[in-house]
Amino acid sequence: MGDLAVGARSGHEGPEDRPERSDETAAPAAERHSGSGSDSSDGDGGSRETEGQEPQPSKQRSFWRELPLLIGIALVLALLIKTFLVQAFSIPSDSMQNTLQQGDRVLVDKLTPWFGSEPSRGEVVVFHDPDNWLAGEPTTTPNALQTALSWIGLMPSVEEKDLIKRVVGVAGDTIECKGTGPLKVNGKSLNEPYVYPGNTPCSVDDQGGQFRVTVPPGKIWVMGDHRQNSLDSRYHQQDEHQGFVPVGNVVGRAIVIAWPPTRWDTLPIPDTFDQGLSVTAPGALGLIGATPLVLWRRRRVTTRQGA
C-alpha cells in the first residue's frame, strides 16, 4: 500500500514542481561533493566526509622480527645485573655445613662493595682465591651452554676460582684458638651456634688449628662453619698473605639461598657478632684515662686563684 501511494502522488506532480524538488535534492549532493573544498577547512572540526569513520590501525611489527631485539635487551640487562648487582654461585664443598649444603645456589650481593663497604664479622662472603687455596681441588670442563649461561650470570662460572667462608675477623681484630675452643675475638669467647654439629670451634692439630693472629689493614680472616672439614685461613698461614684474604678479593656477600626451593632461606649476620667485639684504640683509651686527671688539676688551680 505504501508503494502504491507514493506512485500515485508522483503522478499528479506538475512540471513546475520538478525544478523545485530537483534543487532540494541537488543541494545536499553539492554539499557532499564539496567535502574536500571550503567545508574541509572550516574551524568546526574538518571534513564531513571523514566524520564517523574509524582510524586505520597501524601495522604491527612481526613478533619474530622483534624477538632478536628482546633477547638482546635481556642479555644486556642480565650482564649488567651480574656485573654490578647480584650473581649466582654454586656451593662446591661441605666446608660451610650446615649453613650451606653442597649443591646449594646462593645469590651474592655485588652492589654494596661498589660503594666502599667492607665485609663485616659474621657475613658469609664469596672471594677470589687469594693464594692458590684451591690447589689440588678437582675441576670440571664446562660445555658451551654452561659457558654462555655463566657469562650472563644465570649459572655460576666454573672457570673462576672462588671460595665461600664466614668472616670471623676484620682489620685490627685479634683472633685466637686454644685447645678445642671456644674461638676468641679480641679476648671475648664466641658462642657459635652455626658451627657444624659435633665439631669443636677449634681444631687440635699442628697444621693451623691452634693460632693467635691480628688482622692487618685491608684484610679479613675467614673460617668455614664445618670447622673440622674446612681448609680456611687457619691452614694457609704460610702463604703469601699469611692466611688473610685481601678485601679487594671479596666478590660480595651471600644473602640468599635461592636453590633448591626447599632450601630457600636468607643468610643474616648471627647474633654472635653483636657482642661488642670492637677494639678501642689506644689513643682513645689514653684520652679517656687522662680526662679525670685534667679536670682535677684544673679545679685545683681555680681553688688557688680564688684564695
C-alpha positions as CSV (number, residue, x, y, z in Angstrom):
1,M,0.0,0.0,0.0
2,G,2.8,2.4,0.8
3,D,4.5,1.9,-2.6
4,L,1.2,2.5,-4.4
5,A,0.6,5.7,-2.5
6,V,3.9,7.1,-3.4
7,G,3.4,6.2,-7.1
8,A,0.0,7.9,-7.2
9,R,1.3,11.0,-5.6
10,S,4.2,11.3,-8.0
11,G,1.9,11.0,-11.0
12,H,0.0,14.3,-10.1
13,E,3.1,16.5,-9.9
14,G,3.3,19.3,-12.3
15,P,6.3,20.3,-14.3
16,E,6.6,23.4,-12.3
17,D,7.2,21.4,-9.2
18,R,10.1,19.4,-10.6
19,P,12.8,22.0,-10.6
20,E,12.0,23.0,-7.1
21,R,12.4,19.3,-6.0
22,S,15.5,18.9,-8.0
23,D,17.0,21.9,-6.3
24,E,16.2,20.4,-2.9
25,T,17.9,17.2,-3.8
26,A,20.8,18.8,-5.6
27,A,21.8,20.9,-2.6
28,P,22.8,18.1,-0.4
29,A,24.7,16.5,-3.3
30,A,26.6,19.7,-3.9
31,E,27.4,19.8,-0.3
32,R,28.6,16.2,-0.4
33,H,30.9,16.9,-3.4
34,S,32.3,20.0,-1.8
35,G,33.6,18.0,1.2
36,S,37.2,18.5,0.1
37,G,36.6,22.2,-0.6
38,S,35.9,25.1,1.7
39,D,34.0,23.0,4.2
40,S,37.0,20.8,4.9
41,S,39.0,23.7,6.2
42,D,36.4,25.3,8.4
43,G,37.1,25.8,12.1
44,D,34.3,23.4,13.2
45,G,36.3,20.2,13.0
46,G,37.4,19.3,9.5
47,S,35.8,17.4,6.6
48,R,32.3,16.0,6.8
49,E,33.4,13.1,4.6
50,T,35.7,11.7,7.4
51,E,33.2,12.2,10.2
52,G,32.2,8.9,11.8
53,Q,35.0,6.9,10.1
54,E,37.3,4.8,12.4
55,P,41.1,5.5,12.1
56,Q,43.0,2.9,10.2
57,P,45.0,0.7,12.6
58,S,48.8,0.9,12.3
59,K,50.5,-2.2,11.0
60,Q,52.3,-4.0,13.9
61,R,55.7,-5.5,13.5
62,S,56.0,-9.2,13.4
63,F,56.8,-10.9,16.7
64,W,59.7,-12.8,15.1
65,R,61.3,-9.6,13.9
66,E,61.1,-8.2,17.5
67,L,62.3,-11.4,19.2
68,P,66.1,-10.8,18.5
69,L,65.8,-7.3,19.9
70,L,64.0,-8.6,23.1
71,I,66.7,-11.3,23.5
72,G,69.5,-8.7,23.1
73,I,68.0,-6.4,25.7
74,A,67.5,-9.3,28.1
75,L,71.1,-10.4,27.7
76,V,72.4,-6.9,28.3
77,L,70.3,-6.5,31.4
78,A,71.4,-9.9,32.7
79,L,75.1,-9.0,32.1
80,L,74.7,-5.6,33.9
81,I,72.9,-7.3,36.9
82,K,75.7,-10.0,37.1
83,T,78.4,-7.3,36.9
84,F,77.1,-4.8,39.3
85,L,74.2,-6.2,41.3
86,V,73.7,-9.9,42.0
87,Q,75.3,-13.1,40.8
88,A,74.6,-16.7,41.5
89,F,77.2,-19.1,42.9
90,S,77.2,-22.8,43.5
91,I,78.5,-24.3,46.7
92,P,81.2,-26.9,45.7
93,S,82.0,-28.5,49.1
94,D,80.8,-29.2,52.6
95,S,83.0,-26.7,54.3
96,M,80.0,-24.4,55.2
97,Q,77.7,-27.1,56.6
98,N,75.1,-26.9,57.9
99,T,74.6,-23.3,56.9
100,L,75.2,-24.2,53.3
101,Q,75.0,-27.6,51.7
102,Q,77.0,-28.8,48.7
103,G,75.0,-28.0,45.5
104,D,73.1,-25.0,47.0
105,R,72.9,-22.0,44.8
106,V,73.3,-18.6,46.6
107,L,72.8,-15.1,45.4
108,V,75.6,-12.7,46.2
109,D,75.2,-9.0,46.7
110,K,77.8,-7.3,44.5
111,L,76.4,-3.8,44.7
112,T,77.4,-2.9,48.3
113,P,81.2,-3.2,47.7
114,W,80.9,-0.7,44.9
115,F,80.1,2.0,47.5
116,G,83.2,1.3,49.6
117,S,81.5,-1.0,52.1
118,E,83.9,-3.6,53.5
119,P,83.0,-7.1,54.9
120,S,81.8,-7.3,58.5
121,R,82.2,-10.0,61.1
122,G,79.7,-12.8,60.7
123,E,79.0,-12.3,56.9
124,V,79.2,-15.2,54.6
125,V,81.3,-13.9,51.7
126,V,82.4,-15.1,48.3
127,F,86.0,-14.2,47.4
128,H,88.6,-15.0,44.7
129,D,91.3,-17.5,45.6
130,P,93.9,-15.3,47.3
131,D,96.9,-17.6,47.1
132,N,96.1,-21.0,45.4
133,W,93.9,-22.3,48.2
134,L,92.1,-24.5,45.6
135,A,95.3,-26.3,44.6
136,G,94.5,-30.0,44.1
137,E,90.8,-29.5,44.1
138,P,89.0,-31.3,41.1
139,T,87.9,-29.1,38.3
140,T,85.4,-29.7,35.6
141,T,85.4,-28.5,32.0
142,P,82.2,-26.5,31.1
143,N,80.4,-27.1,27.9
144,A,79.3,-24.3,25.5
145,L,75.9,-23.9,27.1
146,Q,77.3,-23.7,30.7
147,T,79.9,-21.1,29.5
148,A,77.2,-19.0,27.9
149,L,74.9,-19.1,30.9
150,S,77.7,-18.4,33.4
151,W,78.8,-15.4,31.2
152,I,75.4,-13.8,31.7
153,G,75.1,-14.8,35.4
154,L,72.4,-17.5,35.1
155,M,74.9,-20.1,36.2
156,P,78.0,-19.9,38.4
157,S,81.2,-19.8,36.5
158,V,83.2,-23.0,36.5
159,E,86.4,-21.3,35.4
160,E,86.5,-18.7,38.2
161,K,88.3,-19.9,41.3
162,D,86.0,-18.6,44.1
163,L,85.6,-19.7,47.7
164,I,82.9,-19.1,50.3
165,K,83.5,-18.7,54.0
166,R,82.4,-16.8,57.1
167,V,84.2,-13.6,58.1
168,V,85.4,-14.0,61.7
169,G,87.8,-11.1,62.0
170,V,88.3,-7.7,60.3
171,A,91.2,-5.3,60.4
172,G,92.5,-4.7,63.9
173,D,90.9,-7.9,65.4
174,T,93.0,-10.4,67.4
175,I,91.7,-13.9,66.9
176,E,92.7,-16.8,69.0
177,C,92.2,-20.6,69.2
178,K,93.4,-22.7,72.1
179,G,92.6,-26.4,72.5
180,T,89.2,-27.2,71.2
181,G,87.9,-23.6,71.8
182,P,86.0,-21.5,72.2
183,L,87.1,-19.2,69.4
184,K,88.1,-15.8,70.8
185,V,87.9,-12.4,69.1
186,N,89.6,-9.5,70.9
187,G,89.6,-11.6,74.1
188,K,85.9,-12.4,74.0
189,S,84.7,-16.0,73.7
190,L,82.2,-16.5,70.9
191,N,79.0,-18.6,71.1
192,E,78.8,-20.1,67.6
193,P,75.5,-21.9,67.1
194,Y,76.2,-22.1,63.3
195,V,79.2,-24.5,63.8
196,Y,78.5,-27.9,62.4
197,P,77.0,-30.3,65.0
198,G,79.7,-32.5,66.6
199,N,82.5,-30.1,65.6
200,T,84.5,-28.1,68.1
201,P,85.1,-24.4,67.4
202,C,88.9,-25.0,67.3
203,S,90.8,-28.0,65.9
204,V,93.7,-29.6,67.9
205,D,96.3,-30.1,65.3
206,D,99.7,-28.7,64.2
207,Q,98.5,-27.7,60.8
208,G,97.0,-24.4,61.9
209,G,94.2,-25.4,64.3
210,Q,95.9,-23.5,67.2
211,F,96.7,-19.9,66.4
212,R,96.7,-16.3,67.6
213,V,96.7,-13.6,64.8
214,T,96.0,-9.9,64.4
215,V,94.2,-8.9,61.2
216,P,96.2,-6.3,59.3
217,P,94.5,-3.3,57.4
218,G,92.8,-4.2,54.2
219,K,92.4,-7.9,55.1
220,I,89.9,-10.3,56.7
221,W,90.2,-13.7,58.5
222,V,87.7,-16.3,57.3
223,M,86.7,-19.7,58.6
224,G,84.2,-22.4,57.5
225,D,81.2,-23.4,59.7
226,H,82.3,-27.1,59.3
227,R,85.4,-26.5,61.3
228,Q,86.9,-29.9,61.0
229,N,86.3,-30.0,57.2
230,S,87.4,-26.5,56.1
231,L,90.8,-25.5,54.7
232,D,90.3,-21.8,55.6
233,S,92.6,-19.0,56.8
234,R,93.9,-21.3,59.6
235,Y,95.6,-23.6,57.1
236,H,97.2,-21.0,54.9
237,Q,99.3,-19.0,57.3
238,Q,102.5,-20.0,55.4
239,D,101.1,-18.4,52.2
240,E,102.0,-15.0,50.8
241,H,99.1,-13.4,52.7
242,Q,99.6,-15.5,55.8
243,G,96.1,-16.8,55.7
244,F,94.4,-13.4,55.4
245,V,92.1,-12.6,52.5
246,P,92.6,-9.1,50.9
247,V,89.4,-7.1,50.9
248,G,89.9,-6.5,47.2
249,N,89.4,-10.2,46.5
250,V,85.9,-10.2,48.0
251,V,83.2,-10.6,45.3
252,G,80.3,-9.9,47.6
253,R,78.2,-11.1,50.5
254,A,75.9,-14.2,50.1
255,I,72.4,-13.0,51.1
256,V,70.0,-15.7,50.0
257,I,69.9,-19.5,49.3
258,A,68.0,-19.4,46.1
259,W,68.1,-23.1,45.0
260,P,66.8,-25.7,45.6
261,P,63.4,-24.3,46.5
262,T,63.2,-26.5,49.6
263,R,66.4,-24.8,50.9
264,W,65.3,-21.2,50.3
265,D,66.5,-19.0,53.2
266,T,68.2,-15.8,53.9
267,L,71.8,-15.5,55.4
268,P,71.7,-12.9,58.1
269,I,74.6,-12.0,60.4
270,P,74.3,-14.2,63.6
271,D,73.7,-12.6,67.0
272,T,77.1,-14.0,67.9
273,F,78.8,-10.9,66.4
274,D,76.6,-8.4,68.3
275,Q,78.7,-8.7,71.4
276,G,80.7,-5.5,71.2
277,L,83.9,-7.1,69.8
278,S,85.5,-3.9,68.5
279,V,88.8,-2.9,70.0
280,T,89.1,0.6,71.5
281,A,92.1,2.3,70.0
282,P,95.0,3.0,72.4
283,G,94.7,6.7,71.8
284,A,91.1,6.8,72.8
285,L,91.9,4.8,76.0
286,G,94.6,7.3,76.8
287,L,92.2,10.2,76.3
288,I,89.6,8.7,78.5
289,G,92.1,8.0,81.2
290,A,93.6,11.5,81.1
291,T,90.3,13.3,81.3
292,P,89.7,12.9,85.1
293,L,93.3,14.0,85.8
294,V,93.0,17.1,83.7
295,L,89.7,18.1,85.4
296,W,91.2,17.5,88.9
297,R,94.2,19.7,88.1
298,R,92.0,22.5,86.6
299,R,89.8,22.5,89.8
300,R,92.9,22.7,92.0
301,V,94.3,25.7,90.0
302,T,91.0,27.5,90.2
303,T,90.8,27.0,94.0
304,R,94.2,28.5,94.5
305,Q,93.4,31.6,92.4
306,G,90.3,32.1,94.4
307,A,92.2,32.0,97.7
